[in-house]
Amino acid sequence: MVTGLATQLFSGLRAGLPVALTALLVLAAYLPFGSSEVSRMFPEFALISVFFWSVYQPHLMPAGAAFLLGFLNDALSGMPLGLSALALVLLQYAALHQRRAFVGQPFVVGWIGFAVLAAVAMVLIWFGASIYYFRLFEPSPVAVRLAITVAVYPVVAELFSWLQRRLYPQVRYGS
């Protein structure tokens, strides 16, 4: 009885780990790290996480979770509510529907795929914010943040891969 309960509890924690970890990374991006310039150059960990888990363990990163993570990001950043949520849901959808192009391929293929989808998501957010606020924002900070996010992707993907190998050894490539 206790063993069954512990197994169910562990399974529930494992299932929620990618979303919880992503939420923690989103929260960490808004911790005060000195100047606001440093905070604005923090990688978009939500993009990395939603892409990775949508490709390699899609059942652990459903669209609803991507939406909530984006909504959390919007609430913390002061962006129009729903803008990051829309971008993350679209990223999740694209990653999920293109996962066969990434799974089983060399790492660089997934990295390039992430870079393209992250660029589309960040341009969507930039464009949406420009429309919402009726002003064209400077694109260079977005480009720098995109470059930082793409550069950090291999490190974060390696950490997520390690977690995946330890906690989810039965990868469901065909689903």
C-alpha positions as CSV (number, residue, x, y, z in Angstrom):
1,M,0.0,0.0,0.0
2,V,2.7,2.5,1.0
3,T,4.9,1.3,-1.9
4,G,2.1,1.9,-4.4
5,L,1.4,5.3,-3.0
6,A,5.1,6.2,-3.1
7,T,5.3,5.0,-6.7
8,Q,2.3,7.1,-7.7
9,L,3.7,10.1,-6.0
10,F,7.1,9.7,-7.7
11,S,5.3,9.2,-11.1
12,G,3.4,12.4,-10.5
13,L,6.5,14.3,-9.6
14,R,8.3,13.0,-12.6
15,A,5.4,13.9,-14.9
16,G,5.3,17.5,-13.6
17,L,9.1,18.1,-13.5
18,P,9.6,19.7,-16.9
19,V,6.8,22.2,-16.4
20,A,7.9,23.0,-12.8
21,L,11.5,23.3,-13.8
22,T,10.5,25.7,-16.6
23,A,8.4,27.7,-14.2
24,L,11.4,28.0,-11.9
25,L,13.6,29.1,-14.8
26,V,11.1,31.8,-15.8
27,L,10.9,33.0,-12.2
28,A,14.7,33.1,-12.1
29,A,14.9,35.3,-15.1
30,Y,13.1,38.0,-13.1
31,L,15.1,37.9,-9.9
32,P,17.1,41.1,-9.4
33,F,20.6,40.5,-10.7
34,G,22.0,44.0,-10.3
35,S,21.1,46.2,-13.2
36,S,18.1,45.9,-15.4
37,E,20.5,45.5,-18.4
38,V,21.6,42.2,-17.0
39,S,18.0,41.0,-16.5
40,R,17.1,42.0,-20.1
41,M,19.9,39.8,-21.5
42,F,18.8,36.7,-19.6
43,P,18.2,33.7,-21.9
44,E,14.6,32.8,-22.8
45,F,14.7,29.5,-20.9
46,A,11.0,29.0,-21.5
47,L,11.6,28.8,-25.3
48,I,14.4,26.3,-24.7
49,S,12.4,24.1,-22.3
50,V,9.1,24.1,-24.3
51,F,11.0,23.2,-27.5
52,F,13.1,20.4,-25.9
53,W,10.3,18.7,-24.0
54,S,7.9,19.1,-26.9
55,V,10.3,17.2,-29.1
56,Y,11.7,14.6,-26.8
57,Q,8.9,14.0,-24.3
58,P,5.8,15.7,-25.7
59,H,3.4,14.2,-23.2
60,L,5.3,16.2,-20.5
61,M,4.8,19.6,-22.2
62,P,1.3,19.9,-23.4
63,A,0.0,23.1,-25.0
64,G,-1.9,24.1,-21.8
65,A,1.4,24.0,-19.9
66,A,3.1,26.1,-22.5
67,F,0.3,28.6,-22.4
68,L,0.5,28.9,-18.6
69,L,4.3,29.3,-18.7
70,G,3.9,32.0,-21.3
71,F,1.2,33.7,-19.2
72,L,3.5,33.6,-16.2
73,N,6.3,35.1,-18.3
74,D,4.0,37.9,-19.4
75,A,2.8,38.6,-15.9
76,L,6.3,38.9,-14.6
77,S,7.7,40.9,-17.5
78,G,4.9,43.4,-17.9
79,M,4.3,42.3,-21.5
80,P,0.7,42.2,-22.8
81,L,-0.9,39.2,-21.2
82,G,-1.1,36.3,-23.6
83,L,1.6,37.4,-26.0
84,S,4.3,35.1,-24.7
85,A,1.6,32.5,-24.1
86,L,0.7,32.6,-27.7
87,A,4.3,32.4,-28.8
88,L,5.0,29.4,-26.6
89,V,1.9,27.5,-27.7
90,L,2.9,28.1,-31.4
91,L,6.4,27.0,-30.6
92,Q,5.1,23.9,-28.8
93,Y,2.8,23.1,-31.8
94,A,5.6,23.6,-34.3
95,A,8.1,21.5,-32.3
96,L,5.6,18.7,-31.7
97,H,4.6,18.6,-35.4
98,Q,8.3,18.7,-36.6
99,R,9.7,16.3,-34.0
100,R,10.4,13.6,-36.5
101,A,12.8,15.9,-38.2
102,F,14.7,16.3,-34.9
103,V,14.6,13.0,-33.1
104,G,17.4,10.7,-34.0
105,Q,19.3,13.4,-35.9
106,P,22.7,14.9,-35.0
107,F,22.4,17.5,-32.2
108,V,23.1,20.4,-34.6
109,V,19.9,19.6,-36.5
110,G,17.8,20.2,-33.4
111,W,19.9,23.2,-32.5
112,I,19.2,24.8,-35.9
113,G,15.6,23.9,-35.6
114,F,15.4,25.5,-32.2
115,A,17.2,28.6,-33.5
116,V,14.7,29.0,-36.3
117,L,11.6,28.5,-34.1
118,A,13.0,30.7,-31.3
119,A,13.6,33.5,-33.8
120,V,10.0,33.2,-35.1
121,A,8.7,33.2,-31.5
122,M,10.8,36.2,-30.4
123,V,9.9,38.2,-33.6
124,L,6.2,37.4,-32.9
125,I,6.5,38.8,-29.4
126,W,8.5,41.8,-30.5
127,F,6.0,42.5,-33.3
128,G,3.0,41.9,-31.0
129,A,4.4,44.2,-28.3
130,S,5.0,46.9,-31.0
131,I,1.4,46.7,-32.2
132,Y,0.0,46.6,-28.6
133,Y,2.0,49.7,-27.5
134,F,1.6,51.5,-30.9
135,R,5.4,52.0,-31.2
136,L,8.1,50.2,-33.0
137,F,10.6,48.8,-30.5
138,E,14.3,48.7,-31.2
139,P,14.9,45.1,-32.6
140,S,18.6,44.9,-31.5
141,P,17.9,43.9,-27.9
142,V,15.7,41.1,-29.2
143,A,18.4,40.0,-31.6
144,V,21.0,40.0,-28.8
145,R,18.6,38.0,-26.4
146,L,17.9,35.6,-29.2
147,A,21.7,35.1,-29.8
148,I,22.2,34.5,-26.1
149,T,19.3,32.1,-25.9
150,V,20.5,30.1,-29.0
151,A,24.1,30.1,-27.5
152,V,22.9,28.7,-24.2
153,Y,20.6,26.0,-25.8
154,P,23.3,23.3,-25.9
155,V,24.1,23.6,-22.2
156,V,20.4,23.5,-21.2
157,A,19.6,20.8,-23.7
158,E,22.4,18.7,-22.2
159,L,21.1,19.1,-18.7
160,F,17.6,18.2,-19.9
161,S,18.9,15.2,-21.8
162,W,20.6,14.1,-18.6
163,L,17.4,14.4,-16.7
164,Q,15.5,12.6,-19.5
165,R,18.0,9.7,-19.4
166,R,17.6,9.4,-15.6
167,L,13.9,9.9,-15.2
168,Y,12.3,9.0,-18.5
169,P,14.4,6.2,-20.0
170,Q,11.6,5.0,-22.2
171,V,11.5,7.8,-24.8
172,R,8.4,7.7,-26.9
173,Y,9.8,8.7,-30.2
174,G,6.8,7.4,-32.2
175,S,4.0,9.3,-30.3
